[in-house]
C-alpha cells in the first residue's frame, strides 16, 4: 500500500464523520443517473467505508495541480468510480458506474 493512502483514508473518514462531504454539481448529476435509489447520504456512507483495496491510485488535476484520489468500490454488484479532492472538505468530483479506464472522468 502506498504511504499516502493510509493518511488519505483516515482523512476521508474524519471528514465524513464531521459531515464535510461536498458533491460537485457533476457528481450529483452522476449519482442521479446511477438510478440505484442512492442519495447523497448513501454515497457519503460508501465514501466513509472506502478501503485501501478500493483505491485506484491518484492523479494530478490539470486545472489545479492538486491530487485527486480515485476509488473503485463494488456496491450491489455494480463497480463504481469515485474521484475525490481533499481540501477543508472532501469534495466528490465524480461518482458514477465504472465503465473502464477513465482518465478525465
C-alpha positions, 0 to 999 in steps of 0.5 A, spaced: 500 500 500 502 506 498 504 511 504 499 516 502 493 512 502 493 510 509 493 518 511 488 519 505 483 514 508 483 516 515 482 523 512 476 521 508 473 518 514 474 524 519 471 528 514 465 524 513 464 523 520 464 531 521 459 531 515 464 535 510 462 531 504 461 536 498 458 533 491 460 537 485 454 539 481 457 533 476 457 528 481 450 529 483 448 529 476 452 522 476 449 519 482 442 521 479 443 517 473 446 511 477 438 510 478 440 505 484 435 509 489 442 512 492 442 519 495 447 523 497 447 520 504 448 513 501 454 515 497 457 519 503 456 512 507 460 508 501 465 514 501 466 513 509 467 505 508 472 506 502 478 501 503 485 501 501 483 495 496 478 500 493 483 505 491 485 506 484 491 510 485 491 518 484 492 523 479 494 530 478 488 535 476 490 539 470 486 545 472 489 545 479 495 541 480 492 538 486 491 530 487 485 527 486 484 520 489 480 515 485 476 509 488 473 503 485 468 500 490 463 494 488 456 496 491 450 491 489 454 488 484 455 494 480 463 497 480 463 504 481 468 510 480 469 515 485 474 521 484 475 525 490 479 532 492 481 533 499 481 540 501 477 543 508 472 538 505 472 532 501 469 534 495 466 528 490 468 530 483 465 524 480 461 518 482 458 514 477 458 506 474 465 504 472 465 503 465 473 502 464 479 506 464 477 513 465 482 518 465 478 525 465 472 522 468 
